[in-house]
Each structure stands twice: as structure tokens, then as C-alpha cells.
Amino acid sequence: MRRLLSVIGVFLLTVLPLMSSTLAGGRDCRPLNGRWNYIVDPMDTGIYKYHMTLQKPHKRFFADRHFYQDKTKLVEYDFDRAPELSVPGDWNTQSERLYLYEGTIWYRTVVDFQKVAGRRWFLHFGAVNYQCMVGLNNVILGTHKGGFTPFEFEVTDVLQEGPNSLVVWVNNTRGVSEVPTQNFDWWNYGGITRDVTLISVPEVFIKDWRMRFDGREASFDVSLDGGTGSVTVEIPELGIKKKACAGRDGVAHFKLKVSPEPWSPDNPRLYDIILSSGVDRIEDRIGFRTVRVEGEDILLNGKPVFLKGVALHDETIGTNPGRCKNKEDVKALLEAAKDLGCNFLRLAHYPHSEQMVRLAEEMGFLLWEEIPCYWNIDWSSEETYANAENQLLEMIGRDYNRAAVIIWSVANETPHTRERLSFLGRLIARTREEDPSRLVSAAMEKKLTNPQHAVVEDELISLTDIISINQYIGWYNGTPADCDSLVWSIPSGKPLVISEFGGGALYGNHGSDKELFTEEYLALLYRKNLEMLGKLPSLRGLCPWCLKDFRSPKRPLTGIQDDFNRKGLIDEQGRRKQAFFVVRDYYSK
Ligand code: GCB
């Protein structure tokens, strides 16, 4: 593995993917989704041979050679005869033998292509977990690390007329210096988990655009690539059509006076926007809203808002749940959250798909997005920091123009050490530099100085806009009845959001409210917690943990967990536990 990572390191130095941006949004993209052939390669044969014995290229899986076309040559693989996996899709839930697999899988598809003069082409991946190396027609385009954010490579000079071989080495091995690290409470779904698309743009094209709204003025920064020129921004419903020239840096700046209906959960108003430059054209939808903190209040469009939230993983509802693959998958989750009465979602613990964010915006959810700096990562490593920062910037780059997103969160439940403070302090500063218009937080923890006293104390609080606390009174700490007498000490002056609370129950498991994992126990836990939390003066938001039972290898209790974290308000099939109705009643008041 070490050797392999160093191979990747060499590639990383030479070929980096284009910084993720809004390139894919609002354009006609040709999907390359479908059934791709795959080879399971736990020994990394396809890459080691490539690295160690360049004289024997028949071992290079990137070469996509075929034994069955000429059996006089020794070629010990043939994608044409290999089984298939759906892309997008995690591999774990597509084949029983891959359920627990962590390691390398090679993917191959054939892309038919006709050149069009004056066009450039980009190969875009929505997400690949955890790292990958991409080859097109035996040319290594580059590598990417981080399982939940998009990236792309320009392929204009590599694409050929006719069939093209696209081979992707994917590896989901956990690592102590990776982000997330080796230990986390969700399924390590491997594979090409989100859409793959081929994007066609003209020679000079809009590479990125970013909009900020301060309540009266909308500022746009539109970046061109491949040359310079003028850019036009149109928002027909607001009567706006403005042109500006890109400066030497390739960026055109606009400051437009607008008076839109503000976007909010009650009125998730979106406007058509058209950006054009020469023959390039992007059509998208945007919302206008402001968000800021004033004392202990969160102000949305200048008015205090209470975040009626729920936290969720990017995992489908169904009898064999896996990573969400399409709009229908995320819609089912969002509808469950709507029925719960939510206006806010914590997309835990890593960036969810762009489809999720866009649909949530249309449906009127405020969003918390986060990167997987989860529990105890390698705080002292510069490489780990660079990886975390890259994931952060790719997340912000993708969703910068989404009005729904109000909070960027940099971490979850991290230990109080000097190294962690410095690491997260840097990440927070970088977040603010990249996007000064949103709130920044990190999910922190309370400590119990004795069973009756919960204290919130963390140096990180001085750096965040919100005090976000995960707490499990009645589950990991004491019993639900402890909520009646617990005294809280929480710093004042900032809004408090309980970013997690809850416990486990198996749907349909009924019994006494003293018996763990019964629906009755969980319902009581929620009643008691809501009663207690509702009295905290600075409380401005709640996020039960969590919406749906999700797969986790850390949950092996036979007959109850069976590889599921049972803290959902609904089970993996969408069936509502009693606790769902407790939370729903609370939110409806
Ligand atoms: C937590 C973590 C979350 C876990 C949850 C649990 O504090 O943030 O990722 O899944 O507790 O169920 O223990």
C-alpha cells in the first residue's frame, strides 16, 4: 500500500485535476453512467506491474488489452469478459462478495466519441470513494483523493474519434492519515459512487462563477478559461441583462442592484439565470438570501430563524440500502425530512451529492454541509491538512451558489489538543477566506463534570459562528430521566445548535421504556431530551441523530443492529418509529 501511495504521489506531482468548480452545473453534460466492467484487484497487480516492470506493459490494466481477441499473447485480464457494476453506485451493495470489500477495483467503460471542431472536453466525476487514478486510452489523466467531492480532467487531446477506453483504478482502503481516518461510524462504500459525465465547452468558456447577495446587491465573479472576452449575466424575471469584460485575471465582476423575493424555507423562490460568453452558455437557477449571526440569533433575511433539523447520511431508503445514486433516492430522504417538519438538514459527515443539495434547495431546506474531519485524524500531518483543505474547497466550489447552504462545518467530535486546534483553526480561516458570506461551525461535545452537570467548553468556540454540540444524554450517558435534573453550562453570546442527540431502537421492537432498543425507550428519550433542550436560552436549532437507520460495521449486535446504526427516526426501509412522531409533534408546535 505504501508503495502504491508513492506511485500515486508521483502522479499527483505531475497531473492534478482541475480545481472543482461550477463547471458541471447548468450545462448539457453527456452521462457516461451505465454498466462498466470491473476487476477486483486486492494485490494491485494492475498497477504494481505498471510501476515495477515497464518492459511488460501487457500487465498494465490501463492498457485495456484483450486476451480473448488473441490467445497467442499472454494477457492475464480482459475487461470485455469481466463482470459489470452500475455506475454510479457503491460496489458493496451490488455484489455479495463485495459487501465488506476494501481495496482496489478497476473499472472500464468504452466511450464512443465524435470530435466537433472548436470544442474542448472535460471528464467529470461526481465522486469516487476514496481515491482513484484515471486513464483514458492508456494515458494517465491524473489522480484524486477524497471520496465525496467532484473533480474533472481535460481530455480534449486524449479523446479519439470512435471508441475510447476509460479505465479507473479505485481504492477505498482506510488509512490512519486519511480524511476520514480508519475509524468512522458509517459504511465505507467503495466505487464510482456519483455520476460520470463528459462536458463539452468552447475554446473559451466559463470555468466558474460565484454569486453573493447582501440584501440589496448581488455580486458576481465569472471566470473564463482559454482566453478572455466579455460575459453577460441575465436574470429575466428581475429584468437584468448586464455585460462586463473579463480583466487580465480572466474574471468579469458584476455588482447588480436587485430586489428579488428572498429565498427561504417558506418560500424557496429560485430565479432562472443565464451566463454567457461568446458561444458558451450556462443556464441555472439561483436563490437570493442573507444569513448572519447577531448575538444568540441566526438571522435569515434579517429575521431570526429556528433550525428544525435532522441529520442524515447519504444512503438510500430500502431493503438493501447503499449510496444514493439519483434524484429519486435523495427525494425519498427529503420527503421523510419534510414529513418530520424540518426546515434544516445536517448533511453528515461528508459532502452529499450535488443532486441532494439542489433538490433540498428547491424543497426549502436550509443546509449544513461538512467535510469528514471526524473523530481523531492525523492533526500533525501537513499532507492530511492539505487533503482536508482540498475536500473543503471542492465542496465550497461546487455549492457556492446554493442559497440553501448556510453553514460550512469543518469537523465532528474532535479531541481537545493543541494540534487539532491549530489544524481546525487553519481550516476555519481558509473557509472564511473562500466564502465570507456563510456561517462556520464544527460539531463539538459537552463534558459531564458530574452526572448532574454538563459543561460546554472548547477553545474552538471562539473561532466558530455557532456553538454546535453533539450530546447523548439517555443513551451513552445515563438514562432519559437524567434530563430532568441536568444543569448545563454553555458560553453565552452565540447561537446554540444541538447538532446530534438521540439513541437506538429497532423498528417494531416494543417493550418497556426502560429497555434499550425498544421504540418506547427511544420515544421517552426524545421526549425528555426535547423538554430539557427546549429550556436552554440560546438554543436556535436541533438535529436529532438521525433521520434513518444506516449501515455501519461498528454495529454488530445480532438481532437488533445487524450492521445498522439504529438511531434513525425511521428504519432503513422508511418505517417510522414512535420517536419520529415525538419529534414531529415538537416541530409542529
Ligand atoms: C456520534 C457521531 C455519529 C455517530 C453517533 C452514534 O457522536 O457523530 O457519527 O454515528 O454518534 O450513533 O454513536
Residues whose N, C-alpha, C, O or C-beta is under 5 A from the ligand:
A	BS01	GCB	D185 N470 K567
